[in-house]
Amino acid sequence: MYAVIESGGKQHRVELGSEIQVDRLDVQPGDSITLDRVLLVADGDEAAIGQPVVDGAKVSAQVLGQDRGKKIVVFKYKPKARTRVKQGFRAELTTLRITDIAFGDKSAAKDAEKQQQAAARKAKEAEKAAQEAAAKEAEARAAADAELAAKLAAAEEAPAKKAEETAEAKPKAKKKSSAKKAAAEPAPQAEDAADEAEPKPEAEAPSDAAPEKDE
């Protein structure tokens, strides 16, 4: 929303929060004033044009201070008359900040306040959503770290467990091999008994008797 106001015989286009300088007004810094001569009020596609002013339109402003404009030089002369007039001029100005533009039920200040509240609400919701996302991400990262730590611990325990199982399996293997060996080799007592049970062969007589010698 913007408006066109008249002050000191000059027209100014103003918006909410804009600062303007008008001809000196009889006010003090910090005062709040109302400018009644509003020539035009526009809000989006809607516009109200005064004839010459808009009925019910008001522009509120706050006085920031009294100031003087830039110095300008006014030089007048008349040719062939030896007339030369030179003088300076600095305008006395009042600096204003526009605080509200009101027309009917509309108010620029109220609209801006609503927008600020909506923006603050959105920012708060966005911050809350960001915090929740960060918390979820932290939980997921913690879970992933815990899982990785468990995997590393399991990987470290596996060789030790395997070594223990190998150490336990070796005595059992030795016992089994000794038992197999004992079963494969006959007992010495059994061998001796078998030897005793077998009949010993008798000495055979010589087949050819020695010839008797003749006397």
N, CA and C atoms as a LAMMPS dump frame, in Angstrom:
ITEM: TIMESTEP
0
ITEM: NUMBER OF ATOMS
645
ITEM: BOX BOUNDS ff ff ff
-5.0000000000000000e+02 5.0000000000000000e+02
-5.0000000000000000e+02 5.0000000000000000e+02
-5.0000000000000000e+02 5.0000000000000000e+02
ITEM: ATOMS id mol type element x y z
1 1 1 N 0.854 -1.193 0
2 1 2 C 0 0 0
3 1 3 C 0.89 1.242 0
4 2 1 N 0.511 2.211 -0.849
5 2 2 C 1.239 3.477 -0.88
6 2 3 C 0.226 4.609 -1.05
7 3 1 N 0.706 5.822 -0.816
8 3 2 C -0.157 6.999 -0.903
9 3 3 C 0.655 8.164 -1.441
10 4 1 N -0.07 9.144 -1.932
11 4 2 C 0.53 10.393 -2.396
12 4 3 C -0.036 11.501 -1.516
13 5 1 N 0.866 12.218 -0.827
14 5 2 C 0.433 13.272 0.089
15 5 3 C 0.958 14.615 -0.414
16 6 1 N 0.366 15.649 0.128
17 6 2 C 0.785 17.022 -0.207
18 6 3 C 1.18 17.731 1.077
19 7 1 N 2.347 18.367 1.032
20 7 2 C 2.82 19.134 2.181
21 7 3 C 3.706 20.267 1.679
22 8 1 N 3.369 21.477 2.085
23 8 2 C 4.156 22.639 1.653
24 8 3 C 4.056 22.902 0.17
25 9 1 N 2.924 22.541 -0.433
26 9 2 C 2.75 22.75 -1.862
27 9 3 C 3.487 21.738 -2.718
28 10 1 N 4.034 20.668 -2.116
29 10 2 C 4.762 19.635 -2.866
30 10 3 C 4.119 18.278 -2.608
31 11 1 N 4.208 17.426 -3.599
32 11 2 C 3.631 16.087 -3.489
33 11 3 C 4.747 15.067 -3.233
34 12 1 N 4.419 14.077 -2.386
35 12 2 C 5.387 13.031 -2.014
36 12 3 C 4.689 11.675 -2.074
37 13 1 N 5.352 10.713 -2.688
38 13 2 C 4.856 9.335 -2.717
39 13 3 C 5.467 8.612 -1.519
40 14 1 N 4.63 8.07 -0.649
41 14 2 C 5.115 7.482 0.6
42 14 3 C 4.593 6.058 0.729
43 15 1 N 5.374 5.249 1.453
44 15 2 C 4.997 3.887 1.83
45 15 3 C 5.284 3.715 3.316
46 16 1 N 4.841 2.602 3.859
47 16 2 C 5.077 2.33 5.269
48 16 3 C 6.579 2.195 5.516
49 17 1 N 7.098 2.997 6.44
50 17 2 C 8.518 2.952 6.787
51 17 3 C 9.401 3.875 5.982
52 18 1 N 8.878 4.541 4.967
53 18 2 C 9.711 5.442 4.151
54 18 3 C 9.955 6.752 4.899
55 19 1 N 11.092 7.381 4.588
56 19 2 C 11.468 8.655 5.212
57 19 3 C 11.468 9.74 4.136
58 20 1 N 10.877 10.858 4.471
59 20 2 C 10.791 11.973 3.523
60 20 3 C 11.177 13.257 4.247
61 21 1 N 11.502 14.255 3.457
62 21 2 C 11.782 15.586 3.978
63 21 3 C 10.786 16.565 3.362
64 22 1 N 10.088 17.272 4.225
65 22 2 C 9.093 18.254 3.787
66 22 3 C 9.513 19.629 4.31
67 23 1 N 8.877 20.656 3.802
68 23 2 C 9.162 22.004 4.296
69 23 3 C 8.904 22.086 5.792
70 24 1 N 9.633 22.97 6.422
71 24 2 C 9.631 23.052 7.885
72 24 3 C 8.215 23.113 8.446
73 25 1 N 7.969 22.199 9.426
74 25 2 C 6.71 22.171 10.158
75 25 3 C 6.965 22.563 11.602
76 26 1 N 5.947 23.106 12.235
77 26 2 C 6.086 23.552 13.612
78 26 3 C 5.869 22.367 14.558
79 27 1 N 6.829 21.494 14.584
80 27 2 C 6.768 20.296 15.424
81 27 3 C 8.135 20.07 16.051
82 28 1 N 8.175 19.132 17.013
83 28 2 C 9.407 18.792 17.704
84 28 3 C 9.806 17.35 17.376
85 29 1 N 11.113 17.062 17.379
86 29 2 C 11.535 15.682 17.128
87 29 3 C 10.902 14.707 18.118
88 30 1 N 10.421 13.604 17.611
89 30 2 C 9.755 12.609 18.447
90 30 3 C 8.244 12.701 18.442
91 31 1 N 7.703 13.809 17.932
92 31 2 C 6.243 13.954 17.879
93 31 3 C 5.65 13.071 16.789
94 32 1 N 4.387 12.726 16.955
95 32 2 C 3.635 11.993 15.937
96 32 3 C 2.601 12.932 15.345
97 33 1 N 2.533 12.99 14.043
98 33 2 C 1.604 13.885 13.358
99 33 3 C 0.785 13.1 12.353
100 34 1 N -0.312 13.703 11.938
101 34 2 C -1.192 13.099 10.931
102 34 3 C -1.301 14.038 9.743
103 35 1 N -1.05 13.506 8.568
104 35 2 C -1.127 14.289 7.34
105 35 3 C -2.478 13.99 6.682
106 36 1 N -3.323 15.018 6.617
107 36 2 C -4.694 14.823 6.118
108 36 3 C -4.818 14.995 4.607
109 37 1 N -3.898 15.719 4.013
110 37 2 C -4.029 15.962 2.579
111 37 3 C -3.436 14.774 1.812
112 38 1 N -4.294 13.776 1.641
113 38 2 C -3.912 12.562 0.923
114 38 3 C -4.589 12.621 -0.439
115 39 1 N -3.79 12.669 -1.478
116 39 2 C -4.328 12.816 -2.824
117 39 3 C -4.654 11.482 -3.484
118 40 1 N -3.977 10.421 -3.049
119 40 2 C -4.194 9.109 -3.688
120 40 3 C -3.808 8.02 -2.709
121 41 1 N -4.576 6.93 -2.73
122 41 2 C -4.267 5.742 -1.932
123 41 3 C -4.42 4.536 -2.849
124 42 1 N -3.406 3.681 -2.885
125 42 2 C -3.426 2.487 -3.748
126 42 3 C -3.01 1.279 -2.936
127 43 1 N -3.761 0.192 -3.135
128 43 2 C -3.467 -1.072 -2.474
129 43 3 C -3.623 -2.178 -3.505
130 44 1 N -2.517 -2.622 -4.076
131 44 2 C -2.577 -3.626 -5.128
132 44 3 C -3.218 -3.049 -6.378
133 45 1 N -4.274 -3.699 -6.843
134 45 2 C -4.965 -3.224 -8.037
135 45 3 C -6.028 -2.169 -7.721
136 46 1 N -6.325 -1.96 -6.454
137 46 2 C -7.337 -0.984 -6.062
138 46 3 C -6.668 0.367 -5.776
139 47 1 N -7.311 1.408 -6.228
140 47 2 C -6.774 2.762 -6.013
141 47 3 C -7.935 3.729 -5.823
142 48 1 N -7.723 4.696 -4.934
143 48 2 C -8.719 5.743 -4.679
144 48 3 C -8.056 7.09 -4.939
145 49 1 N -8.648 7.846 -5.851
146 49 2 C -8.092 9.149 -6.232
147 49 3 C -8.997 10.233 -5.656
148 50 1 N -8.357 11.18 -4.97
149 50 2 C -9.117 12.246 -4.339
150 50 3 C -9.468 13.378 -5.291
151 51 1 N -10.5 14.123 -4.891
152 51 2 C -10.925 15.289 -5.683
153 51 3 C -11.159 16.487 -4.754
154 52 1 N -10.159 17.173 -4.265
155 52 2 C -8.729 16.891 -4.486
156 52 3 C -8.118 15.892 -3.517
157 53 1 N -8.815 15.617 -2.361
158 53 2 C -8.25 14.683 -1.381
159 53 3 C -9.188 13.49 -1.252
160 54 1 N -8.631 12.382 -0.722
161 54 2 C -9.392 11.15 -0.518
162 54 3 C -10.068 11.227 0.847
163 55 1 N -11.383 11.058 0.862
164 55 2 C -12.124 11.109 2.125
165 55 3 C -11.805 9.885 2.977
166 56 1 N -11.511 10.127 4.241
167 56 2 C -11.246 9.04 5.19
168 56 3 C -9.841 8.497 5.136
169 57 1 N -8.976 9.034 4.311
170 57 2 C -7.586 8.552 4.219
171 57 3 C -6.691 9.409 5.102
172 58 1 N -5.826 8.754 5.836
173 58 2 C -4.902 9.454 6.727
174 58 3 C -3.533 8.789 6.652
175 59 1 N -2.531 9.63 6.778
176 59 2 C -1.152 9.142 6.803
177 59 3 C -0.526 9.62 8.103
178 60 1 N -0.058 8.669 8.919
179 60 2 C 0.587 8.997 10.195
180 60 3 C 2.092 8.975 10.012
181 61 1 N 2.768 9.882 10.697
182 61 2 C 4.219 9.993 10.571
183 61 3 C 4.825 10.387 11.907
184 62 1 N 6.091 10.066 12.06
185 62 2 C 6.848 10.433 13.257
186 62 3 C 7.954 11.399 12.855
187 63 1 N 8.113 12.45 13.653
188 63 2 C 9.116 13.478 13.361
189 63 3 C 10.477 12.973 13.83
190 64 1 N 11.409 12.886 12.896
191 64 2 C 12.767 12.448 13.226
192 64 3 C 13.673 13.611 13.595
193 65 1 N 13.43 14.755 13.002
194 65 2 C 14.286 15.903 13.337
195 65 3 C 14.07 17.046 12.368
196 66 1 N 14.696 18.192 12.731
197 66 2 C 14.675 19.386 11.877
198 66 3 C 16.045 19.502 11.223
199 67 1 N 16.046 19.854 9.945
200 67 2 C 17.302 19.881 9.201
201 67 3 C 17.254 21.015 8.185
202 68 1 N 18.385 21.216 7.548
203 68 2 C 18.464 22.209 6.477
204 68 3 C 18.969 21.513 5.216
205 69 1 N 18.427 21.942 4.078
206 69 2 C 18.801 21.333 2.812
207 69 3 C 20.165 21.797 2.326
208 70 1 N 20.567 21.313 1.181
209 70 2 C 21.848 21.713 0.602
210 70 3 C 21.804 23.179 0.169
211 71 1 N 22.947 23.802 0.248
212 71 2 C 23.035 25.207 -0.142
213 71 3 C 23.031 25.323 -1.67
214 72 1 N 22.21 26.247 -2.14
215 72 2 C 22.186 26.521 -3.571
216 72 3 C 22.514 28.003 -3.776
217 73 1 N 23.069 28.326 -4.913
218 73 2 C 23.473 29.702 -5.234
219 73 3 C 22.504 30.267 -6.267
220 74 1 N 21.959 31.412 -5.943
221 74 2 C 21.047 32.111 -6.851
222 74 3 C 21.785 33.342 -7.376
223 75 1 N 21.99 33.406 -8.681
224 75 2 C 22.742 34.496 -9.291
225 75 3 C 21.869 35.161 -10.368
226 76 1 N 21.685 36.417 -10.222
227 76 2 C 20.886 37.169 -11.18
228 76 3 C 21.732 38.286 -11.781
229 77 1 N 21.537 38.512 -13.069
230 77 2 C 22.244 39.624 -13.708
231 77 3 C 21.426 40.115 -14.895
232 78 1 N 21.665 41.321 -15.229
233 78 2 C 21.008 41.923 -16.395
234 78 3 C 22.104 42.389 -17.345
235 79 1 N 22.069 41.899 -18.539
236 79 2 C 23.121 42.298 -19.483
237 79 3 C 23.034 43.796 -19.815
238 80 1 N 24.194 44.393 -19.972
239 80 2 C 24.328 45.793 -20.374
240 80 3 C 23.736 46.772 -19.339
241 81 1 N 23.496 46.262 -18.13
242 81 2 C 22.941 47.147 -17.1
243 81 3 C 23.807 47.146 -15.847
244 82 1 N 24.901 46.411 -15.924
245 82 2 C 25.814 46.299 -14.788
246 82 3 C 25.082 45.856 -13.503
247 83 1 N 24.144 44.946 -13.672
248 83 2 C 23.4 44.417 -12.523
249 83 3 C 23.856 42.982 -12.248
250 84 1 N 24.381 42.754 -11.054
251 84 2 C 24.834 41.421 -10.634
252 84 3 C 24.334 41.196 -9.204
253 85 1 N 23.505 40.136 -9.024
254 85 2 C 22.994 39.804 -7.689
255 85 3 C 23.29 38.317 -7.413
256 86 1 N 24.02 38.034 -6.366
257 86 2 C 24.376 36.663 -5.989
258 86 3 C 23.992 36.434 -4.527
259 87 1 N 23.266 35.392 -4.286
260 87 2 C 22.884 35.042 -2.918
261 87 3 C 22.7 33.531 -2.803
262 88 1 N 22.886 33.018 -1.574
263 88 2 C 22.725 31.584 -1.312
264 88 3 C 21.389 31.302 -0.636
265 89 1 N 21.023 30.032 -0.694
266 89 2 C 19.753 29.635 -0.086
267 89 3 C 19.865 28.202 0.424
268 90 1 N 19.35 27.966 1.661
269 90 2 C 19.256 26.614 2.237
270 90 3 C 17.852 26.455 2.788
271 91 1 N 17.142 25.439 2.314
272 91 2 C 15.753 25.232 2.727
273 91 3 C 15.701 24.663 4.141
274 92 1 N 14.714 25.114 4.894
275 92 2 C 14.46 24.563 6.233
276 92 3 C 13.521 23.361 6.069
277 93 1 N 13.985 22.208 6.522
278 93 2 C 13.251 20.953 6.273
279 93 3 C 12.934 20.23 7.575
280 94 1 N 11.916 19.394 7.492
281 94 2 C 11.54 18.495 8.592
282 94 3 C 11.564 17.065 8.054
283 95 1 N 12.266 16.188 8.777
284 95 2 C 12.383 14.785 8.362
285 95 3 C 11.3 13.963 9.047
286 96 1 N 10.546 13.226 8.241
287 96 2 C 9.435 12.411 8.748
288 96 3 C 9.636 10.95 8.357
289 97 1 N 9.144 10.059 9.23
290 97 2 C 9.086 8.627 8.904
291 97 3 C 7.626 8.208 8.937
292 98 1 N 7.163 7.572 7.862
293 98 2 C 5.774 7.177 7.746
294 98 3 C 5.544 5.933 8.604
295 99 1 N 4.575 6.011 9.512
296 99 2 C 4.278 4.906 10.433
297 99 3 C 3 4.16 10.074
298 100 1 N 2.082 4.797 9.327
299 100 2 C 0.844 4.096 8.985
300 100 3 C 0.145 4.831 7.846
301 101 1 N -0.535 4.024 7.025
302 101 2 C -1.414 4.556 5.974
303 101 3 C -2.767 3.885 6.179
304 102 1 N -3.758 4.682 6.515
305 102 2 C -5.083 4.134 6.833
306 102 3 C -6.096 4.663 5.837
307 103 1 N -6.942 3.727 5.359
308 103 2 C -8.023 4.104 4.446
309 103 3 C -9.171 3.134 4.653
310 104 1 N -10.268 3.626 5.218
311 104 2 C -11.402 2.761 5.511
312 104 3 C -11.028 1.741 6.573
313 105 1 N -11.235 0.456 6.26
314 105 2 C -10.899 -0.617 7.198
315 105 3 C -9.473 -1.119 7.02
316 106 1 N -8.764 -0.577 6.089
317 106 2 C -7.41 -1.042 5.801
318 106 3 C -6.389 -0.203 6.561
319 107 1 N -5.333 -0.878 6.99
320 107 2 C -4.246 -0.214 7.7
321 107 3 C -2.942 -0.9 7.321
322 108 1 N -2.004 -0.136 6.809
323 108 2 C -0.714 -0.706 6.402
324 108 3 C 0.062 -1.228 7.597
325 109 1 N -0.033 -0.544 8.736
326 109 2 C 0.698 -0.975 9.927
327 109 3 C 0.185 -2.324 10.427
328 110 1 N -1.166 -2.488 10.466
329 110 2 C -1.737 -3.758 10.917
330 110 3 C -1.384 -4.895 9.963
331 111 1 N -1.438 -4.614 8.667
332 111 2 C -1.064 -5.649 7.693
333 111 3 C 0.391 -6.068 7.865
334 112 1 N 1.255 -5.068 8.08
335 112 2 C 2.675 -5.388 8.264
336 112 3 C 2.898 -6.196 9.541
337 113 1 N 2.134 -5.864 10.599
338 113 2 C 2.264 -6.615 11.852
339 113 3 C 1.825 -8.062 11.66
340 114 1 N 0.727 -8.262 10.944
341 114 2 C 0.267 -9.621 10.67
342 114 3 C 1.303 -10.401 9.866
343 115 1 N 1.884 -9.734 8.88
344 115 2 C 2.904 -10.404 8.074
345 115 3 C 4.123 -10.778 8.915
346 116 1 N 4.506 -9.872 9.82
347 116 2 C 5.643 -10.164 10.688
348 116 3 C 5.341 -11.344 11.606
349 117 1 N 4.123 -11.374 12.156
350 117 2 C 3.748 -12.497 13.008
351 117 3 C 3.745 -13.811 12.229
352 118 1 N 3.206 -13.765 10.997
353 118 2 C 3.201 -14.976 10.176
354 118 3 C 4.625 -15.417 9.847
355 119 1 N 5.484 -14.438 9.529
356 119 2 C 6.883 -14.779 9.224
357 119 3 C 7.577 -15.346 10.452
358 120 1 N 7.31 -14.75 11.636
359 120 2 C 7.916 -15.273 12.862
360 120 3 C 7.42 -16.681 13.158
361 121 1 N 6.121 -16.925 12.913
362 121 2 C 5.57 -18.257 13.132
363 121 3 C 6.213 -19.273 12.191
364 122 1 N 6.345 -18.883 10.931
365 122 2 C 6.975 -19.787 9.969
366 122 3 C 8.429 -20.06 10.34
367 123 1 N 9.123 -19.004 10.776
368 123 2 C 10.522 -19.186 11.162
369 123 3 C 10.633 -20.11 12.369
370 124 1 N 9.704 -19.964 13.319
371 124 2 C 9.711 -20.826 14.501
372 124 3 C 9.438 -22.267 14.109
373 125 1 N 8.448 -22.471 13.227
374 125 2 C 8.144 -23.827 12.769
375 125 3 C 9.321 -24.426 12.006
376 126 1 N 9.954 -23.594 11.172
377 126 2 C 11.115 -24.099 10.425
378 126 3 C 12.252 -24.468 11.374
379 127 1 N 12.458 -23.646 12.407
380 127 2 C 13.51 -23.942 13.381
381 127 3 C 13.202 -25.228 14.142
382 128 1 N 11.914 -25.392 14.525
383 128 2 C 11.513 -26.611 15.223
384 128 3 C 11.712 -27.84 14.339
385 129 1 N 11.313 -27.708 13.057
386 129 2 C 11.5 -28.825 12.13
387 129 3 C 12.979 -29.146 11.951
388 130 1 N 13.809 -28.09 11.891
389 130 2 C 15.253 -28.318 11.743
390 130 3 C 15.821 -29.011 12.978
391 131 1 N 15.342 -28.621 14.172
392 131 2 C 15.812 -29.272 15.392
393 131 3 C 15.396 -30.739 15.429
394 132 1 N 14.14 -31.01 15.03
395 132 2 C 13.686 -32.409 15.002
396 132 3 C 14.496 -33.226 14.003
397 133 1 N 14.756 -32.621 12.833
398 133 2 C 15.557 -33.342 11.832
399 133 3 C 16.963 -33.605 12.354
400 134 1 N 17.532 -32.598 13.042
401 134 2 C 18.876 -32.782 13.593
402 134 3 C 18.883 -33.868 14.664
403 135 1 N 17.81 -33.901 15.499
404 135 2 C 17.728 -34.93 16.536
405 135 3 C 17.622 -36.322 15.904
406 136 1 N 16.77 -36.447 14.869
407 136 2 C 16.632 -37.735 14.187
408 136 3 C 17.957 -38.165 13.554
409 137 1 N 18.619 -37.206 12.94
410 137 2 C 19.902 -37.524 12.31
411 137 3 C 20.921 -37.967 13.345
412 138 1 N 20.906 -37.281 14.515
413 138 2 C 21.83 -37.666 15.58
414 138 3 C 21.515 -39.072 16.094
415 139 1 N 20.217 -39.39 16.251
416 139 2 C 19.838 -40.729 16.685
417 139 3 C 20.268 -41.78 15.665
418 140 1 N 20.038 -41.483 14.386
419 140 2 C 20.44 -42.436 13.345
420 140 3 C 21.957 -42.634 13.343
421 141 1 N 22.691 -41.525 13.516
422 141 2 C 24.151 -41.632 13.54
423 141 3 C 24.613 -42.443 14.746
424 142 1 N 23.955 -42.213 15.915
425 142 2 C 24.316 -42.969 17.108
426 142 3 C 24.031 -44.455 16.922
427 143 1 N 22.865 -44.768 16.307
428 143 2 C 22.54 -46.173 16.053
429 143 3 C 23.558 -46.812 15.104
430 144 1 N 23.923 -46.054 14.061
431 144 2 C 24.914 -46.584 13.114
432 144 3 C 26.264 -46.798 13.797
433 145 1 N 26.66 -45.856 14.666
434 145 2 C 27.929 -46.009 15.39
435 145 3 C 27.881 -47.225 16.307
436 146 1 N 26.737 -47.408 16.996
437 146 2 C 26.612 -48.562 17.889
438 146 3 C 26.691 -49.872 17.101
439 147 1 N 26.019 -49.915 15.953
440 147 2 C 26.07 -51.12 15.12
441 147 3 C 27.485 -51.404 14.635
442 148 1 N 28.181 -50.333 14.212
443 148 2 C 29.561 -50.512 13.762
444 148 3 C 30.461 -50.987 14.895
445 149 1 N 30.254 -50.435 16.098
446 149 2 C 31.052 -50.865 17.246
447 149 3 C 30.79 -52.337 17.566
448 150 1 N 29.51 -52.751 17.468
449 150 2 C 29.193 -54.159 17.719
450 150 3 C 29.867 -55.069 16.692
451 151 1 N 29.849 -54.647 15.424
452 151 2 C 30.499 -55.445 14.38
453 151 3 C 32.009 -55.556 14.63
454 152 1 N 32.621 -54.44 15
455 152 2 C 34.069 -54.471 15.272
456 152 3 C 34.38 -55.372 16.459
457 153 1 N 33.535 -55.279 17.521
458 153 2 C 33.759 -56.127 18.683
459 153 3 C 33.618 -57.604 18.308
460 154 1 N 32.599 -57.919 17.496
461 154 2 C 32.419 -59.306 17.056
462 154 3 C 33.602 -59.771 16.21
463 155 1 N 34.098 -58.859 15.352
464 155 2 C 35.24 -59.23 14.518
465 155 3 C 36.485 -59.467 15.367
466 156 1 N 36.637 -58.708 16.457
467 156 2 C 37.791 -58.917 17.333
468 156 3 C 37.646 -60.197 18.157
469 157 1 N 36.426 -60.551 18.563
470 157 2 C 36.219 -61.745 19.374
471 157 3 C 36.315 -63.029 18.553
472 158 1 N 36.034 -62.939 17.245
473 158 2 C 36.023 -64.146 16.412
474 158 3 C 37.365 -64.881 16.414
475 159 1 N 38.524 -64.216 16.177
476 159 2 C 39.804 -64.956 16.195
477 159 3 C 40.087 -65.608 17.537
478 160 1 N 39.789 -64.907 18.641
479 160 2 C 40.049 -65.489 19.955
480 160 3 C 39.186 -66.73 20.18
481 161 1 N 37.916 -66.647 19.789
482 161 2 C 37.017 -67.774 19.951
483 161 3 C 37.473 -68.963 19.1
484 162 1 N 37.889 -68.641 17.881
485 162 2 C 38.368 -69.705 16.994
486 162 3 C 39.61 -70.376 17.561
487 163 1 N 40.512 -69.559 18.144
488 163 2 C 41.722 -70.13 18.735
489 163 3 C 41.372 -71.032 19.916
490 164 1 N 40.391 -70.597 20.736
491 164 2 C 39.973 -71.439 21.857
492 164 3 C 39.39 -72.76 21.364
493 165 1 N 38.54 -72.7 20.337
494 165 2 C 37.952 -73.924 19.802
495 165 3 C 39.028 -74.852 19.24
496 166 1 N 40.026 -74.249 18.569
497 166 2 C 41.124 -75.06 18.015
498 166 3 C 41.915 -75.728 19.132
499 167 1 N 42.167 -74.941 20.224
500 167 2 C 42.914 -75.505 21.344
501 167 3 C 42.139 -76.631 22.02
502 168 1 N 40.817 -76.508 22.114
503 168 2 C 40.016 -77.566 22.71
504 168 3 C 39.934 -78.791 21.8
505 169 1 N 39.961 -78.576 20.5
506 169 2 C 39.821 -79.695 19.566
507 169 3 C 41.087 -80.539 19.488
508 170 1 N 42.27 -79.987 19.741
509 170 2 C 43.532 -80.723 19.611
510 170 3 C 43.622 -81.888 20.589
511 171 1 N 43.353 -81.72 21.908
512 171 2 C 43.432 -82.891 22.814
513 171 3 C 42.47 -83.998 22.416
514 172 1 N 41.271 -83.656 21.982
515 172 2 C 40.314 -84.661 21.559
516 172 3 C 40.849 -85.44 20.369
517 173 1 N 41.469 -84.755 19.427
518 173 2 C 42.023 -85.436 18.256
519 173 3 C 43.141 -86.379 18.658
520 174 1 N 43.959 -85.974 19.639
521 174 2 C 45.047 -86.825 20.095
522 174 3 C 44.494 -88.085 20.747
523 175 1 N 43.433 -87.908 21.557
524 175 2 C 42.844 -89.064 22.222
525 175 3 C 42.279 -90.044 21.203
526 176 1 N 41.59 -89.507 20.188
527 176 2 C 41.01 -90.383 19.166
528 176 3 C 42.104 -91.135 18.412
529 177 1 N 43.2 -90.454 18.051
530 177 2 C 44.277 -91.108 17.296
531 177 3 C 44.957 -92.182 18.127
532 178 1 N 45.147 -91.937 19.443
533 178 2 C 45.773 -92.953 20.301
534 178 3 C 44.865 -94.168 20.437
535 179 1 N 43.543 -93.895 20.517
536 179 2 C 42.613 -95.034 20.623
537 179 3 C 42.642 -95.865 19.352
538 180 1 N 42.646 -95.204 18.198
539 180 2 C 42.709 -95.925 16.933
540 180 3 C 43.994 -96.742 16.837
541 181 1 N 45.112 -96.161 17.291
542 181 2 C 46.405 -96.842 17.216
543 181 3 C 46.413 -98.071 18.12
544 182 1 N 45.817 -97.867 19.303
545 182 2 C 45.763 -99.009 20.234
546 182 3 C 44.898 -100.123 19.667
547 183 1 N 43.82 -99.772 19.022
548 183 2 C 42.953 -100.792 18.439
549 183 3 C 43.636 -101.501 17.278
550 184 1 N 44.451 -100.753 16.543
551 184 2 C 45.126 -101.355 15.387
552 184 3 C 46.245 -102.3 15.816
553 185 1 N 47.006 -102.014 16.862
554 185 2 C 48.121 -102.843 17.308
555 185 3 C 47.599 -103.918 18.253
556 186 1 N 47.91 -105.185 18.036
557 186 2 C 47.454 -106.254 18.966
558 186 3 C 48.172 -106.16 20.292
559 187 1 N 47.529 -106.657 21.282
560 187 2 C 48.131 -106.614 22.619
561 187 3 C 49.274 -107.616 22.688
562 188 1 N 50.329 -107.297 23.381
563 188 2 C 51.473 -108.229 23.464
564 188 3 C 51.117 -109.532 24.155
565 189 1 N 50.247 -109.525 25.171
566 189 2 C 49.878 -110.748 25.865
567 189 3 C 49.163 -111.709 24.907
568 190 1 N 48.333 -111.115 24.036
569 190 2 C 47.607 -111.965 23.095
570 190 3 C 48.56 -112.628 22.123
571 191 1 N 49.582 -111.894 21.726
572 191 2 C 50.552 -112.467 20.81
573 191 3 C 51.307 -113.627 21.465
574 192 1 N 51.676 -113.433 22.753
575 192 2 C 52.403 -114.497 23.453
576 192 3 C 51.528 -115.738 23.593
577 193 1 N 50.256 -115.537 23.905
578 193 2 C 49.353 -116.695 24.054
579 193 3 C 49.197 -117.427 22.728
580 194 1 N 49.146 -116.675 21.651
581 194 2 C 49.02 -117.306 20.348
582 194 3 C 50.258 -118.123 20.024
583 195 1 N 51.415 -117.602 20.416
584 195 2 C 52.663 -118.331 20.162
585 195 3 C 52.689 -119.635 20.948
586 196 1 N 52.225 -119.626 22.206
587 196 2 C 52.236 -120.821 23.022
588 196 3 C 51.248 -121.859 22.491
589 197 1 N 50.145 -121.362 21.969
590 197 2 C 49.126 -122.307 21.5
591 197 3 C 49.562 -123.028 20.241
592 198 1 N 50.337 -122.475 19.437
593 198 2 C 50.776 -123.133 18.21
594 198 3 C 51.767 -124.267 18.556
595 199 1 N 51.603 -125.477 17.987
596 199 2 C 52.558 -126.602 18.276
597 199 3 C 53.88 -126.347 17.582
598 200 1 N 54.913 -126.705 18.32
599 200 2 C 56.238 -126.511 17.768
600 200 3 C 56.588 -127.731 16.891
601 201 1 N 57.13 -127.527 15.777
602 201 2 C 57.471 -128.672 14.918
603 201 3 C 58.61 -129.509 15.522
604 202 1 N 58.468 -130.918 15.432
605 202 2 C 59.503 -131.804 15.98
606 202 3 C 60.698 -131.883 15.037
607 203 1 N 61.838 -132.171 15.608
608 203 2 C 63.051 -132.267 14.796
609 203 3 C 62.982 -133.528 13.954
610 204 1 N 63.156 -133.408 12.773
611 204 2 C 63.098 -134.553 11.865
612 204 3 C 64.42 -135.316 11.908
613 205 1 N 64.291 -136.653 11.817
614 205 2 C 65.496 -137.514 11.81
615 205 3 C 66.189 -137.379 10.491
616 206 1 N 67.453 -137.532 10.508
617 206 2 C 68.172 -137.435 9.238
618 206 3 C 67.768 -138.554 8.299
619 207 1 N 67.527 -138.238 7.124
620 207 2 C 67.038 -139.219 6.15
621 207 3 C 68.095 -140.267 5.79
622 208 1 N 69.296 -139.863 5.663
623 208 2 C 70.333 -140.82 5.275
624 208 3 C 71.185 -141.142 6.494
625 209 1 N 71.127 -142.402 6.9
626 209 2 C 71.953 -142.818 8.049
627 209 3 C 73.408 -142.906 7.615
628 210 1 N 74.221 -142.632 8.53
629 210 2 C 75.657 -142.682 8.205
630 210 3 C 76.058 -144.152 7.973
631 211 1 N 76.8 -144.501 6.958
632 211 2 C 77.198 -145.896 6.687
633 211 3 C 78.157 -146.439 7.763
634 212 1 N 77.88 -147.651 8.072
635 212 2 C 78.755 -148.257 9.055
636 212 3 C 80.1 -148.563 8.444
637 213 1 N 81.071 -148.416 9.231
638 213 2 C 82.461 -148.698 8.745
639 213 3 C 82.758 -150.191 8.87
640 214 1 N 83.459 -150.741 7.877
641 214 2 C 83.875 -152.133 7.917
642 214 3 C 85.051 -152.273 8.847
643 215 1 N 84.918 -153.314 9.605
644 215 2 C 86.062 -153.533 10.503
645 215 3 C 87.137 -154.263 9.761
